[in-house]
Amino acid sequence: MDAKERAAQNRKLGTEAWPVWCSVHGDQVWIRLRVQAGAKQNQICGERDGALCLRVTAPAVEGKANRALLAFVSSVLKIPRSNIQLVHGATSRVKTLAVRAANPRDVWHRLLAACSP
C-alpha cells in the first residue's frame, strides 16, 4: 500500500492519530508487540520502542508463550482466537499480530484500555 492509499484509508477510518505500533493492512489490523514470557500475570504494560509491551505467564518453551499471547489478546479484544494470526516473530520477543476485526479502531482502543498503570 502506497502513501496515498494509506492516507485515504486513514481518512476513511477517521482523523484520530493511530499509535505507531498499530496499522491497517487491507481488512486486518497489524499490531507490533514486545512480549515478556514467564511473567507473574498476563498484562499489557504500555508502549516502548514503537511496540506495545505485553507480559504473559507462560514460559517461552515450545510455543507456549505464543499460544498464551494469542489467547490473552483474544480475550482482551473480545474476538475469536481464529481472528488473530502471528505474522512475524515466532521465536523473537518482538512480534507482529494480524487481527481481523469488524471495527479496526476498536482493536487499539481496547488494547490501550486494558493497559496496566
Secondary structure, DSSP 8 states (H G I E B T S, - for coil): --HHHHHHHHHHH-SS---TTEEEETTEEEEEEEEE-S-SS-EEEEEETTEEEEE-SS-SSTTHHHHHHHHHHHHHHTS-GGGEEEEE-TTSSEEEEEE--SSHHHHHHHHHHTB--
